[in-house]
Amino acid sequence: MLIKELRTIFHKELDAIFDKDEVDNFFFMLTEAYFDLSRFVLATQPNVALAQEEEQPIFEALARLKNEEPIQYILGETDFFGLTFEVNRSTLIPRPETEELVLWIVDDSANANFPKNILDIGTGSGCIAISVAKTIDSAEVVAVDVSKAALEVAKRNADRNGVVINFIEADVLLPNFAAKIHKAKWDVIVSNPPYVCHEEKAQMQNNVLKYEPHQALFVEDSNPLLFYDAIAAFASENLSDGGKLYFEINRNFGTEIIGLLNGHGFSDIVLKKDIFGNDRMVRASLQSV
């Protein structure tokens, strides 16, 4: 089969589900991953032929796309902050907004004599912890998650990207969380915890609802700030003087999270918008009285 014929099949099968440009993007990503054929080669040599035995994996990928499975899970990896991360259904797919959170931490580190000790709570694929460790040479990073399966992925990602991180299985909602972390004070605590309310499901796409881990996404409508409250309480007791707490947040709860942080004794609270104009990140400092 010719590559151009395969591309036609992709559009025939997927144009009713996805935008045509998105279908092309899927096609190019798969042909590069499976056949090492770049977009330029495909554009200039559309009559490249595939052997019959080469066709099976890409047709399997096509079937998974028809079921709206994320392309990142099909390929088994994604790019984040200039690095490549393994992802699977045990981990969320890292978003561009989270890259902005990492960049905020990195930029702050260039303007102050910190951080030395960084704790990432709810690390998932390890994208935040690994990106920070890769970028800030002086950082000693510990990453925590409640999911053993996610931690296994994160460990492989740390090895893949050449950083040393201490990974710990722990649940921030349990009383023994602090005892499991084994460090008295942190310069930075960062978290992108579950923050999507169940009532928001109607606005979400099937590729997220059907495939990404709900444990890492959703929080009960009756207590949407559950994780922020638990992490802020921990941080108020375990950040160093002048230490900083960074959150990625649900855009609908910026004001509420600022109030929560004030209640836990934080100051210099900054609410920051993402590239899409949504309230998405918060930074707060802990100063001794």
C-alpha positions in Angstrom: 0.0 0.0 0.0 1.2 3.5 -0.8 1.5 6.0 2.0 -0.8 8.4 0.3 -3.5 5.7 0.1 -3.0 5.0 3.9 -3.5 8.8 4.5 -6.8 8.7 2.6 -8.0 5.8 4.7 -7.2 7.7 7.9 -9.3 10.6 6.7 -12.2 8.4 5.6 -12.2 6.7 9.1 -11.5 9.7 11.3 -12.8 12.9 9.7 -16.2 12.4 11.3 -14.6 12.3 14.8 -11.7 14.8 14.6 -10.8 17.9 12.7 -9.0 17.2 9.4 -5.8 18.9 10.5 -5.8 16.8 13.7 -6.2 13.6 11.6 -3.2 14.7 9.5 -1.3 15.3 12.7 -2.1 11.8 14.0 -1.1 10.3 10.7 2.2 12.1 10.6 3.0 11.3 14.2 2.3 7.6 13.6 4.3 7.3 10.4 7.3 9.0 11.9 7.1 6.7 15.0 6.5 3.5 13.1 8.3 4.0 9.8 10.7 6.8 10.6 9.2 8.9 7.8 9.1 12.6 8.4 6.4 15.0 7.2 8.8 16.4 4.7 9.4 12.9 3.2 5.7 12.2 3.0 5.0 15.5 1.3 7.8 15.1 -1.3 7.5 11.3 -1.7 3.8 10.4 -1.5 4.3 7.2 -3.4 6.4 5.5 -0.7 5.1 2.0 -0.4 4.7 -0.1 2.7 5.1 -3.8 2.9 2.1 -5.7 4.0 3.7 -6.7 7.3 4.4 -3.0 8.1 0.7 -2.1 7.8 -0.6 -4.0 10.9 0.6 -1.6 13.7 -0.7 1.5 12.0 -4.1 -0.1 11.3 -4.2 -1.1 15.0 -3.4 2.5 15.9 -6.2 3.6 13.6 -8.7 1.4 15.3 -7.7 2.8 18.7 -8.1 6.4 17.4 -11.6 5.5 16.2 -12.3 4.6 19.8 -11.0 8.1 20.7 -8.0 6.8 22.6 -5.4 9.6 23.1 -2.5 9.5 20.5 -0.1 9.8 23.4 -1.2 6.5 24.9 -1.1 4.8 21.5 2.5 6.0 21.0 3.3 5.4 24.7 5.1 8.8 25.1 4.7 12.6 24.9 6.8 15.7 25.0 6.8 18.0 28.0 9.1 20.9 28.8 11.5 19.8 26.1 11.8 16.3 27.4 10.2 13.0 26.4 8.0 11.1 28.9 6.5 7.7 28.9 2.7 7.8 29.5 0.1 5.1 29.9 -3.4 4.8 31.3 -2.0 4.9 34.8 -0.9 8.5 34.3 -2.4 11.7 33.1 -1.2 13.1 29.9 0.8 16.3 30.7 -0.8 19.5 29.6 0.8 22.8 28.3 -0.6 24.6 31.3 1.5 22.4 33.6 4.6 23.4 31.6 3.8 27.0 32.6 3.8 26.0 36.3 7.2 24.4 35.9 8.5 27.5 34.1 7.2 29.6 37.0 9.2 27.5 39.5 12.3 27.6 37.3 12.1 31.4 36.7 11.7 32.0 40.5 14.8 29.8 41.1 16.9 32.1 38.9 15.9 35.1 41.0 16.6 33.7 44.5 18.9 31.4 46.4 16.4 28.5 46.2 15.2 25.9 45.9 17.3 23.2 47.4 14.6 20.8 48.5 11.6 20.3 46.4 8.5 18.1 47.0 6.1 17.2 44.2 2.8 15.8 45.6 0.8 13.8 43.1 3.6 13.3 40.6 1.9 11.0 38.1 4.2 10.6 35.2 6.8 12.6 37.0 6.7 15.4 34.5 6.9 18.3 37.1 9.5 16.7 39.3 11.7 15.5 36.5 11.5 18.8 34.5 12.5 20.8 37.6 15.3 18.4 38.5 16.6 18.5 35.0 16.5 22.3 34.9 17.6 23.4 38.4 21.0 21.9 39.1 21.0 22.4 42.8 17.6 20.8 43.4 17.0 17.7 45.5 13.6 16.4 44.4 11.2 14.0 46.1 8.1 13.0 44.2 5.0 11.4 45.8 2.0 9.6 44.5 -0.8 7.4 45.8 -0.6 5.2 42.7 2.1 2.5 42.6 1.5 2.1 38.9 2.1 5.8 38.2 5.2 5.7 40.3 6.7 2.9 38.2 6.2 5.0 35.1 7.7 8.1 36.8 10.7 6.1 37.8 11.3 5.0 34.2 10.9 8.6 33.1 13.5 9.8 35.6 16.0 7.2 34.3 15.1 8.1 30.7 15.8 11.8 31.4 18.9 11.2 33.5 17.8 12.6 36.8 17.9 11.2 40.3 14.6 11.6 42.2 13.4 9.9 45.4 9.9 8.5 44.7 7.6 7.7 47.6 4.2 6.0 47.6 2.0 8.0 50.0 -1.5 9.5 50.3 -1.6 13.1 51.3 -5.1 12.6 52.7 -3.9 10.1 55.3 -2.5 11.0 58.8 0.8 9.1 58.1 1.7 11.2 55.1 4.2 13.4 56.9 5.9 10.5 58.5 6.4 8.8 55.1 8.2 11.8 53.6 11.1 11.8 56.0 12.2 15.4 55.7 11.6 18.2 58.2 11.5 21.3 55.9 11.1 22.0 52.2 12.0 25.0 50.1 9.3 24.3 47.6 6.2 22.2 47.6 4.4 21.9 44.2 1.2 20.0 43.3 -1.1 19.5 40.4 -3.7 17.5 42.4 -7.1 16.2 41.3 -9.3 19.2 40.8 -12.1 18.4 38.2 -15.5 18.2 39.7 -17.8 15.4 38.6 -20.4 18.0 37.5 -17.8 19.1 34.9 -17.8 15.8 33.1 -20.4 16.9 30.6 -18.0 19.5 29.3 -15.1 17.0 28.8 -14.0 15.1 25.8 -14.3 11.3 25.5 -10.6 10.8 25.1 -10.1 12.1 28.6 -13.2 10.6 30.2 -12.7 7.1 28.7 -9.0 6.7 29.1 -7.2 9.0 31.6 -7.1 7.9 35.3 -10.1 9.2 37.2 -8.3 9.0 40.5 -5.9 11.7 39.2 -8.6 13.9 37.7 -11.7 14.1 39.8 -12.7 15.3 43.2 -16.1 15.2 44.8 -18.4 18.1 44.0 -19.2 18.5 47.7 -15.5 19.1 48.6 -13.6 20.5 45.5 -10.7 21.9 47.6 -10.1 18.6 49.5 -6.5 18.1 48.2 -5.6 21.8 48.3 -6.6 22.0 52.0 -4.7 18.8 52.9 -1.5 20.0 51.0 -1.7 23.5 52.4 -2.0 22.2 55.9 1.0 20.0 55.4 3.0 22.8 53.7 2.2 25.2 56.5 4.0 22.9 58.9 6.8 21.6 56.6 7.9 24.5 54.4 11.1 26.4 55.4 10.9 30.0 56.4 10.3 31.8 53.1 9.4 28.6 51.3 7.0 28.6 48.5 3.9 26.5 47.7 2.8 26.2 44.0 -0.5 24.8 42.8 -2.1 24.1 39.5 -5.8 24.8 40.1 -9.3 24.5 38.7 -10.0 27.8 37.0 -13.3 28.1 38.8 -11.8 28.2 42.3 -9.1 30.8 42.3 -10.7 33.1 44.8 -11.6 30.1 47.1 -8.0 28.8 47.0 -6.6 32.2 47.9 -8.9 32.3 50.9 -7.9 28.8 51.9 -4.2 29.7 51.7 -4.8 32.8 53.8 -6.5 30.6 56.4 -3.4 28.4 56.5 -1.1 31.4 57.2 0.4 31.9 53.7 1.2 35.4 52.4 2.3 37.0 49.1 -0.3 34.9 47.3 -0.3 35.3 43.5 -3.0 34.0 41.2 -1.7 33.5 37.6 -3.5 32.9 34.3 -2.4 30.3 31.8 -1.8 30.9 28.1 -5.6 30.5 27.5 -6.5 33.3 29.9 -7.8 31.0 32.6 -6.9 31.3 36.3 -4.6 28.2 36.5 -1.7 28.6 39.0 -1.2 29.9 42.5 2.0 30.7 44.4 2.1 31.4 48.1 4.9 32.0 50.6 5.3 31.0 54.2 7.0 33.6 56.4 7.7 33.3 60.1 5.9 35.7 62.3 
